[in-house]
């Protein structure tokens, strides 16, 4: 006869919550004794037993039993083996429903701290790289076509701002995760004189949940983390794409350290940017976990349903994937080398200055639309003739507009960048200020949540 019992087993993944489960149980035992619900000596025995169980788990001596299905029953069974029947008092005034809700909130708070720390280290790496190549020009792109010259540091600071928004999203998620559900029971509260405020203080929560039914069935905080993680991975994937493109021989903008490239099995010349490609691919995996949990939650009536057992594996994988990717990018950026000669040369490529030449005509009284049309015809002429704009004589320029004069030759990539001297622009002084502000923000905000 087929044994289907393993279908309901979650111990192979939920056991990563053992520290949170034991911390919650210790606080619960103290509260039960404080309220006179169980004898103080029983609580002390239970707490000693729980600490012994934790030691066994951390040393690898603990024997997990799949027949007990989950983390909670494995720990409670071992506790009772160690301290005897008194261990059975621990579950007074709680349910596995509010117990797992507590474990997940404790764990989510912890991983948000790790995530924010990882993001801030990545932001610092971007600032370090930007400062290393301060003043270097590169081509900026739209539609993956060379468009206008910008500072390389300005480009990197765009990602700094993306990751800054990611930090803000995770901090928002932390505030909503930071609420104590323990004391809600299975769904309706508990018939004991518990002290939830004491529990909140013991476990470092600033507030308690307001509705017991919502408390045991709420997974919004997991959805928020996975949503923030998906957006963050999207930002990382965009940077991955640029690293892949920039490191190609066609572009030749950067060189990655050997640690973050791999060779080909048959082509010895290859230096494949596999780490960036994998980060790009893993983004879809994180998106999938978000969609899976949204799909699980959309059909659940109040309150707890066993479907919620499926909330953890995808969440844990999202956490592991995001933290690992942040670590990879910190190392990859630290070892990245910019081909200054290549990016500077392309930043000064003549068509890159077409917009600045149109603005030059505007400064001489030509309406912008007319100036735009003049430059469009000029660029078409150069392309047909196989010439670059700097190669044209003043007479050539004046064939397209009498407003051109010798000042046209003063328009360079550096002049074009310097002219963008407005807040958020790529002018060297603006970028220098932005780099300074970025460092100040990282120092001022710290890792506090």
C-alpha positions in Angstrom: 0.0 0.0 0.0 1.3 3.4 -0.9 2.3 5.6 2.0 1.2 9.2 1.4 2.2 10.5 4.9 5.2 12.5 3.5 2.9 14.7 1.5 2.1 16.8 4.6 5.6 16.9 6.0 7.4 20.3 6.2 10.2 19.5 8.6 12.8 19.4 5.8 12.5 23.1 5.3 10.7 24.7 8.3 13.4 23.5 10.7 15.5 26.5 9.7 13.1 28.4 12.0 14.3 26.5 15.1 16.0 29.5 16.8 12.9 31.7 16.4 10.6 28.9 17.5 12.7 28.3 20.7 12.9 32.0 21.4 9.2 32.3 21.2 8.6 29.3 23.4 11.0 30.6 26.1 9.1 33.9 26.2 5.8 32.1 26.3 7.0 29.9 29.2 8.1 33.0 31.1 4.7 34.7 30.5 2.8 31.6 31.6 4.7 31.6 34.9 4.4 35.3 35.4 0.7 35.1 35.0 0.4 32.1 37.3 -0.9 29.9 34.5 1.8 27.3 35.2 4.2 27.0 38.2 7.4 29.1 38.1 9.5 26.0 38.7 7.9 24.3 35.7 8.6 27.3 33.5 12.3 27.2 34.6 12.5 23.5 33.8 10.9 24.0 30.4 13.3 26.9 29.6 16.3 24.8 30.6 15.0 22.0 28.4 14.4 24.3 25.4 18.0 25.6 25.7 19.3 22.1 25.8 17.2 21.3 22.6 18.7 24.3 20.9 22.2 23.2 21.8 21.5 19.7 20.3 20.2 21.3 17.1 23.2 23.6 16.7 25.7 20.8 17.4 24.0 18.5 14.9 23.0 15.9 17.6 19.3 16.5 17.2 17.3 13.8 15.5 14.6 15.2 13.3 11.6 12.9 12.9 9.5 13.3 9.7 6.6 11.4 11.2 6.1 14.4 13.5 5.6 16.5 10.4 6.9 19.9 11.5 9.4 21.9 13.5 7.1 22.6 16.5 6.2 19.0 17.2 9.8 17.8 16.9 11.0 20.4 19.4 8.1 19.7 21.8 8.6 15.9 21.6 12.3 16.3 22.4 11.6 18.7 25.2 9.2 16.3 26.8 11.8 13.5 26.5 14.3 15.7 28.3 12.1 17.2 31.1 9.3 14.7 31.4 5.5 15.4 31.4 6.1 19.0 32.6 7.1 19.8 29.0 3.5 19.3 28.0 2.6 22.5 29.9 4.4 24.7 27.3 1.7 24.6 24.8 -0.9 26.1 27.2 -2.5 29.2 25.8 -1.2 29.0 22.3 -1.7 27.1 19.0 0.6 26.1 16.2 -1.2 28.7 14.2 0.0 31.7 16.2 3.3 29.9 16.9 4.3 29.7 13.2 3.0 33.2 12.6 5.4 34.4 15.4 8.3 32.3 14.0 7.9 33.8 10.5 7.8 37.4 11.8 10.9 36.9 13.9 12.7 35.4 11.0 11.5 38.1 8.6 12.8 40.8 10.9 16.2 39.1 10.9 16.5 38.6 7.2 15.3 42.2 6.5 18.2 43.4 8.6 20.6 41.2 6.6 19.1 42.4 3.3 19.4 46.1 4.2 23.0 45.5 5.3 23.7 43.8 2.0 22.1 46.5 0.0 24.0 49.2 1.8 27.3 47.4 1.3 26.5 47.2 -2.4 25.7 50.9 -2.5 29.1 51.6 -0.9 30.7 49.5 -3.6 29.0 51.5 -6.3 30.2 54.8 -4.7 33.8 53.4 -4.4 33.8 52.4 -8.1 32.3 55.7 -9.1 35.0 57.6 -7.2 37.7 55.4 -8.7 36.8 56.6 -12.2 35.6 60.0 -11.3 35.7 62.3 -14.3 35.7 59.5 -16.9 33.2 60.1 -19.8 31.2 57.3 -21.4 28.4 57.1 -23.9 24.9 57.2 -22.5 22.3 55.2 -24.3 18.6 55.2 -25.2 17.1 52.2 -27.2 20.6 50.7 -26.8 21.8 53.4 -29.3 24.6 55.8 -28.3 22.8 59.0 -27.3 24.6 61.6 -25.2 27.9 61.6 -23.3 27.7 61.2 -19.5 30.1 60.6 -16.6 30.6 56.9 -15.8 30.1 57.9 -12.1 26.7 59.4 -13.0 25.7 56.1 -14.6 26.6 54.1 -11.5 24.8 56.6 -9.2 21.6 55.8 -11.1 21.9 52.3 -9.5 22.7 53.8 -6.2 19.3 55.5 -6.3 17.5 52.3 -7.3 19.0 50.4 -4.4 18.3 53.3 -2.0 14.6 52.9 -2.9 15.0 49.1 -2.3 16.3 49.8 1.2 13.3 52.1 1.9 10.9 49.3 0.7 12.5 46.7 3.0 12.4 49.2 5.9 8.7 49.7 5.3 8.2 45.9 5.3 10.0 45.6 8.6 7.5 48.0 10.3 4.6 45.8 9.3 6.4 42.6 10.1 7.3 43.9 13.5 4.0 43.1 15.3 3.5 40.2 17.8 0.8 37.6 16.8 1.4 35.2 19.7 -1.6 35.0 22.0 -4.1 34.8 19.2 -4.5 31.1 19.6 -5.9 29.0 16.8 -8.1 31.9 15.6 -10.2 33.3 18.4 -7.8 34.2 21.2 -7.2 32.1 24.3 -9.2 31.5 27.5 -6.2 32.2 29.8 -5.1 35.5 31.4 -2.1 35.9 29.1 0.0 39.1 28.9 0.7 39.8 25.3 2.3 43.1 26.0 4.9 41.2 28.2 5.5 38.8 25.3 6.0 41.7 22.9 8.6 43.3 25.2 10.4 40.0 25.7 10.6 39.4 21.9 11.3 43.0 20.9 8.0 43.8 19.2 6.7 47.4 19.6 3.1 46.3 19.0 0.7 43.4 19.1 -1.8 42.3 16.5 -5.3 43.8 16.8 -7.4 40.9 15.5 -6.7 37.2 16.3 -8.3 35.9 13.1 -6.1 38.2 11.0 -3.0 37.5 13.1 -3.0 33.7 12.3 -3.8 34.0 8.6 -1.9 37.1 7.6 1.1 36.7 5.3 1.2 40.2 3.9 4.6 40.7 5.4 6.0 37.7 3.4 4.4 39.1 0.3 5.9 42.5 1.0 9.3 41.0 1.4 9.0 39.0 -1.8 7.6 42.0 -3.7 10.5 44.2 -2.5 12.9 41.4 -3.3 11.5 41.1 -6.8 12.0 44.8 -7.4 15.5 44.6 -6.0 16.3 41.6 -8.2 15.0 43.5 -11.2 17.4 46.3 -10.4 20.2 43.8 -10.1 19.2 42.1 -13.3 19.3 45.5 -15.2 22.9 46.0 -13.9 23.6 42.4 -14.8 22.5 43.0 -18.4 24.8 46.1 -18.6 27.7 44.1 -17.2 27.1 41.4 -19.8 26.9 43.9 -22.6 29.8 46.0 -21.4 32.1 43.0 -21.0 31.6 41.8 -24.6 34.3 42.4 -27.2 31.7 44.4 -29.2 31.6 47.0 -26.4 34.8 46.4 -24.5 33.9 48.8 -21.7 34.9 46.7 -18.7 36.8 43.7 -17.7 35.6 41.5 -14.9 38.0 39.7 -12.6 38.7 36.0 -13.3 36.8 35.1 -10.2 33.5 36.2 -11.8 34.0 34.8 -15.3 34.2 31.3 -16.6 35.8 29.8 -19.7 34.3 27.8 -22.5 34.6 24.0 -22.8 35.8 24.3 -26.4 36.7 28.0 -27.0 39.8 29.0 -25.0 39.4 32.7 -25.7 36.1 33.0 -23.9 35.6 34.9 -20.7 31.9 34.4 -20.0 30.2 36.7 -17.5 28.4 33.8 -15.9 27.8 35.4 -12.5 26.0 38.3 -14.0 24.0 36.0 -16.3 23.0 33.8 -13.4 21.8 36.8 -11.4 19.7 37.8 -14.4 18.2 34.3 -14.6 17.6 34.0 -10.9 15.4 37.1 -11.0 12.7 35.1 -12.7 12.9 32.5 -10.0 12.3 35.2 -7.3 9.4 36.6 -9.4 7.9 33.1 -9.4 8.0 32.7 -5.7 6.1 36.0 -5.3 3.4 34.9 -7.8 3.1 31.5 -6.1 2.4 33.1 -2.7 0.0 35.6 -4.2 -1.8 32.7 -5.8 -2.0 30.7 -2.6 -3.4 33.6 -0.6 -6.0 34.8 -3.1 -8.3 31.8 -2.5 -8.1 31.4 1.3 -11.0 32.0 3.6 -10.3 33.0 7.2 -8.5 31.8 9.1 -5.7 29.3 8.9 -5.7 26.7 6.1 -3.0 24.1 5.4 -2.3 25.8 2.2 -0.2 28.2 4.3 2.4 25.5 4.8 3.4 26.4 1.2 4.4 29.9 2.2 7.9 29.0 3.4 9.9 27.2 0.8 9.6 29.9 -1.9 10.2 32.6 0.7 13.3 30.9 2.1 14.6 30.5 -1.5 14.0 34.2 -2.2 15.9 35.2 0.9 18.8 32.9 0.0 18.9 34.0 -3.6 18.7 37.7 -2.9 21.4 37.7 -0.2 23.7 35.6 -2.3 23.2 37.9 -5.3 24.0 41.0 -3.2 27.2 39.3 -2.0 28.2 38.4 -5.6 27.7 41.9 -6.8 29.8 43.4 -4.0 32.7 41.2 -5.1 32.1 41.7 -8.8 32.1 45.5 -8.7 35.2 45.6 -6.5 37.2 43.7 -9.1 35.7 45.5 -12.2 38.2 47.4 -14.4 36.9 50.2 -16.7 38.5 50.6 -20.2 38.8 54.3 -19.9 40.3 54.8 -23.4 37.4 53.0 -25.1 34.5 54.6 -23.2 36.1 58.1 -23.5 36.6 57.7 -27.2 33.0 56.6 -27.8 31.7 59.4 -25.6 33.3 61.9 -28.0 32.0 60.1 -31.2 30.6 62.9 -33.3 26.9 62.0 -33.6 26.8 61.9 -29.8 27.0 65.7 -29.9 24.1 66.2 -32.3 21.8 67.3 -29.5 24.4 69.8 -28.2 24.8 71.2 -31.7 21.0 71.7 -31.9 21.1 73.5 -28.5 24.0 75.6 -29.9 21.6 76.7 -32.7 18.9 77.4 -30.2 21.3 79.7 -28.4 21.5 81.7 -31.7 17.8 82.2 -31.9 16.7 79.1 -33.9 13.5 77.4 -32.6 14.4 74.0 -31.2 12.2 72.1 -33.7 13.9 73.8 -36.6 17.3 73.2 -35.0 16.5 69.6 -34.6 15.6 69.3 -38.3 18.8 71.0 -39.3 20.9 68.6 -37.3 18.9 65.6 -38.6 19.8 66.6 -42.2 23.4 67.3 -41.2 23.8 63.8 -39.7 22.1 62.2 -42.7 24.6 64.1 -44.9 27.6 62.9 -42.8 26.3 59.3 -42.9 25.9 59.5 -46.7 29.3 61.0 -47.3 31.1 58.8 -44.7 32.3 61.8 -42.7 32.2 62.8 -39.0 30.9 66.1 -37.8 34.3 67.4 -36.6 35.6 66.8 -40.1 33.2 69.3 -41.6 34.4 72.7 -42.6 32.5 75.8 -41.4 31.4 76.2 -45.0 29.9 72.7 -44.8 28.0 73.6 -41.6 26.7 76.9 -43.1 25.2 75.1 -46.1 22.7 73.7 -43.5 22.3 76.9 -41.5 23.7 80.4 -41.6 23.6 80.5 -37.8 26.7 78.2 -37.5 30.0 80.0 -36.7 33.4 79.0 -35.4 31.9 78.3 -32.0 30.7 75.0 -33.4 34.2 73.6 -32.9 34.1 74.3 -29.2 31.4 71.7 -28.6 33.1 68.6 -27.2 32.0 65.7 -25.1 33.4 67.3 -22.0 31.7 70.6 -22.9 28.4 68.7 -23.4 28.7 67.0 -20.0 29.7 70.2 -18.3 26.7 72.0 -19.8 24.3 69.7 -17.9 24.8 71.7 -14.8 21.4 71.3 -13.2 20.2 69.2 -10.2 20.4 65.6 -11.1 22.5 66.3 -14.2 25.8 64.8 -15.3 28.0 67.9 -15.0 31.2 67.0 -13.1 30.4 69.4 -10.2 26.9 67.9 -9.8 28.2 64.4 -9.9 30.9 65.2 -7.3 28.2 66.7 -5.1 26.1 63.6 -5.6 28.9 61.3 -4.7 29.5 63.2 -1.5 25.9 63.2 -0.6 25.7 59.4 -1.3 28.5 58.8 1.3 26.8 61.1 3.8 23.5 59.2 3.3 25.2 55.9 3.9 26.9 57.2 7.1 23.8 59.0 8.4 21.2 56.3 7.8 23.3 53.4 9.1 21.7 50.0 9.3 18.9 51.1 11.6 15.4 50.0 10.7 
